[in-house]
Amino acid sequence: MQSEQEPNLERAPDRLGDLLNPREAIPTGVYIALSIGSFAVLLLAWSALTYTKFIDPLFLPTPTRVFQAGLDLFLEFGFTTDILNSTYRVMLGFVLAAVLGVPLGLLMGTFKAAEALIEPVMGFIRYMPASAFIPLFILWLGIGDVEKVAIIFVGSFFQLVLMVAVVAKNVHQDMLETAYTLGAKRMQMIWKVLLPASLPGILDTLRIIVGWAWTYIVVAELVASSSGIGYMIISAQRMLRTSSIIFGILTIGMLGLITDYGFKWLHKKLFPWVE
């Protein structure tokens, strides 16, 4: 009996230690439990601070009040339309940035002449805050969706170009030299070696950039808007509806999380060999 228990006692620390090994895979159930646990801890801390009235409800309402405010937004204020409008603006701005930025980034990461020509300008503009362009875009583009999409585009495009260029530069030189040794022409090396080797990193870059695009939606809808999550948040702030503000912020976080996991799922499907 004692001999059967000893191996179990010996294996238990090993399983716990595996969780702390760098890049060591863990069981799917443990991964999901830890992920849910992180949200549970956040919810418990929020509940402890609000239900005990440690923080004034005006500044931080209880989860119950925020949930009720969310129901009111959907049932009485057409919040579904706001979500759809914001999603449309974010996705359109992001797709435009990706369509133009990925080829430009690959060009920079492949050819030194292109890097010398493009990188200084990209590095200069990317430090300019997107919100600073709002007055100009209103002047140039009006107050419709085009102006809001332009804000999201500017906030995403320049970062995307530089990050894709870094991905292309990180393709190992040995792969390129091997392709040349096997008789590959210049365009064959680009299309059949450099581009396929860069695709996993490019998809990871797009996943990061779409998260940034979501953070710009409130800025994009800050001025001269009549719909969208950002518009709702600004309207709630004027009326001191803190519960609605928090629900709007949580909604943006949830939408961003959905797109993030969508990119993760796509990455696993397209590149299962990449850890």
N, C-alpha and C positions, 0 to 999 in steps of 0.2 A: 504493500500500500504506500509505504514511504517512497519507494523507488519510482512509483507512478507520479507522485506529486512533485518530486524534485525537478524533473525536466520542465514541467509547467512553470515552476518558479524561476527556472533559469531562462526560459523563453520570454517571460513577461518584460524584463528590463530591455531585452533586445528589441522588442516591438516598440517600446517607448523611445529607445535610442534611435531607431530608424526615422522617427519623426524629425529628429534634429540633425540628420545627416544632410550635408549640402546636396541639393538636386536629387535626393533620393525619392523615388516614387512612393506614394502612400495609397492605401486602399480608397476606392471611390467613396465608400460610406463615410470614412473618416474625413475626407476632404469636404463632403457636403455638410457633415455635422459641424466642422470648424467654421465653414462659411456662414451657416445659419446662426451659429453661436456668436459670431461677431456682431450680427444685427441684433441678436437677443440682448447682448450686453449693452449695446447702445440704447435699446428701448427701455431696459431696466433702469439705466442711469437717468434717462429722460423722465421716466415715471417717478423715480425717487425724488427728483428735483421739483417736479410740478405738483404731484398729488399731495405732497406734504406742504405745499405752498412756500417752499424754501425760496423760490423765485416767483415774483409777481406774475400772474397769468397774462397781464398786458404785454409783458416782454417775452414770456415763454409759456404758451398755453399747454394744457395737458394733451396727451395723445388722443383722448376721447373727443376733446373740443376740435382738434385738428381734423379728425376723421369726420365729425359732423359738418365742419366747414367744407370738406371735400364733397360730401353728399349734396350740400346746398349748391355748390358750384356746378355740379353735374345736372342737378334737377331743376335749378332755377336760373342759372346764368349761362347756360350753353357752353360749359367748359370743354366739352368734346370738340367743338369747333375750334376753340383756342388751341387745343393740343394738335389738331390736324394742321392748322395754319402754321404753327411753329415748326412742326415736323417737316412740312413742305419747304419752308424757308431754310432750315438747317441742312436738309438733304440736298437741296438744289445748290446751295453755296458750297457744300462739301464736294459734291460730284463735279462741279465746275473746277474747283481747285484741284481735284484728283486728275481730271482729264488733261488739264494743262500742266500741272505740276509734276506728275510722274515722268512724262517724257523729258521735260526740262531737267529734272534731277538726274535721270539716267545719262543725259547728255553731259552734264557737269561731272558726273562721277566717272565717265568713260574717257573723255578727251580733256587734256590739260588746257588746251586753248579755250574750250568752252568754259572751263572752271575759271580761268583768268578773266574772261569776258563777263561772266554772269554773277559769280559769287560775291564780288564786292557790292554790287547793287542790291542783291538779295539780302546780304548781311546788313546793309545800311537800312533798308526799308523794314526789315522784320522787327527792328527795335522801336518802330513808331507804333504807338497804341492804336488799335483799330477804332476805338471810340473817338479819337481825335479827328477821324475822317468824316464823322457824322455830319457836321455843318456843310462840308464840301459836297458830300453825296446828296444831301437834301437839295443843295443848290443845283447840282448837275443832273440828278436822277429823279427828283421829286420825292414824294413821301409814300410812295406805294411799295409793293413787295420788292421791286428791283433794288431800291436803296437798302433794304434790310438784307437781301441776299448778298449785296456787294460788301456789306460790313462783315458778314460771315466769311465771304471769300477772302477778303484781305486778312482777316484774322487767322486763316488756315493756309493760304497758298504759299506764302514765303517760307514759313516753317517747314511745310511739306517738301518743297523743292530741296532745301538744304539737307533734310533728313534722308530723302531718297538718294541724294548724291553720296552721302556717307555710306549707305547700304551698298551702292554700286562700287565704291572704293574698297569696301571690305571683302569683295570677292577675291579669293586667294590668287596671287599672281601665277602660282604653279598651274592652275587650271587653264589660264590663258596661254601660257607657254606650251602646255601640252597640246592644246588645240592647234596652235601654229605648227608644232612639230608634226602633227598628224595631217597637215596640209590644209587646214581651214583657212579660208579667205577672211578678210577683215569683217565683212558683213555677216558671214557665217559664224564667226567668233562672237559677234555681238548678239545675234538672234538665237544661237543654239547653245551658247555657253554663258555669257555674261547675264543676259536677261533671265533665263531659267534659274540661275544661281541666285539672282537678286529677288525673285518673286516672293519667297517666304518673308524676307525682311521688309519688302515693300508693303505686303499685306499687314504686317505688324505696325508699320508706320501709319498706314491708313487707319488702323484701329485707334491709335493714339490721337491722330488728328481729328477724327470724328468726335472724340471726347472734347477736344478743344472747341470744335464748332458748336457743340451744345452749350458751352460756357458763354458764348457770345450772344446767345439768343436774347437774353434780357437787355443787353446793351443795344442790340439791333432794334428791339421793340420799345426802346426807352422814349423815343421822341416821335410824335405824330403817328401813333398807332391806334387802331380801333379794335384790334383782335390779337390773340396770341397769349402765351403763358406770361411773357414779360409784361405785356399790357395789363393783364390781370393783376400781377404782382404790384405794379406801380399804382394801379387804381386802389388796391387793397391798402397800400401804404398810406394813401391820402385819407382813407377812412379809418385808419388804425385797426384794420382787421388782421391782426397778427396771425390768427389761425389760417386764414386764406393765404397769407404770404408764405408761411411754412409749408402748407400743402402744395403750393405752386413750386417751391424749391424742391420738395421731395418728388414731385412729378417729373421735373427735369432730370433729377438724379436717376429715377427709375427708367425713363426713356433712354438716358445715356447708358445705363447698365444693360438694357436690352440690346442696344446696338453693339455694345462691347462684346457681349456673349455671342451675338450673331457673327461677329468677325472671328472670335475664337473658334466657334463651330466650323466656320468656313475654312479656317487655317488647318484644322485637324483633318477635314475632308480632302482638301487639296494637297496638303503636304504632310501625310501621316508619318513620314520618316524623320521629320524635324521634331526635336524634343521641345 
